[in-house]
Amino acid sequence: MSAVISTLPDDASKSETYQSVMRDLKAVLDGEGNRVARMATTVCLLTQAFPAWFWTGFYVVDEVKKSQGEDELVVGPYNGTLGCLRIAFSRGVCGAAARERKTQIVPDVHAFPGHIACDSRSNSEIVVPVFDANGSLIAVFDVDSEALGAFDAEDRDGLEAIMKSVFATD
C-alpha cells in the first residue's frame, strides 16, 4: 500500500475529518474490489478518526436468508465490544435503517422502541444504509456512542457520502 493516511490537527472540525477520511479511503482502496476488505478498511479509518465512537461496524444483508424470503442482517467487519450476531429487519435501529432504507439518528437509544442493547454503554446511535452501484441494500453501517445526542445531520451527510463513495462503485 503506497497511500499516506492524513493527519489532522486536534481542532479539526467534524466536516474536515469526514473529508479527510474520504480522501484516505479513496487512496487506500484504489483498485480494491473485495467488499470485506473495503468494509474493514472503512471501519478502521473511521474508528481512528473518531475515537469517541466505541462501536463502529457493518451489519451485512444475509443473502442466504434473503433467498429464503427472510430479511436479516449478520454482523460484518467491526471494531468494538461484542456485537449482536444477527438482527432482523423488524428489530432495532439497524433493522429500521435496513427496512426503511434511510439513515437513523437516535439521540437516546433508551427512548427508541425496540432498541437492541448489545452493549449497555450505548446511549446514542447512527445507522446508515449501504447500497451497491445498482441501488441494492448490501449492509448498514452502525456507530454507537456513550454520549447522548452524539450524532447529527453532519454525521449523516459525512457517513452517507463515504458509504456511497466506497460501496456504490461495486
Secondary structure, DSSP 8 states (H G I E B T S, - for coil): ---------TT--HHHHHHHHHHHHHHHHTT---HHHHHHHHHHHHHHH-TTEEEEEEEEE-HHHHHTT--EEEEEEEESS---SEEETTSHHHHHHHHHTS-EEES-GGGSTT---SSTT--EEEEEEEE-TTS-EEEEEEEEESSTT---HHHHHHHHHHHHHHHTT-
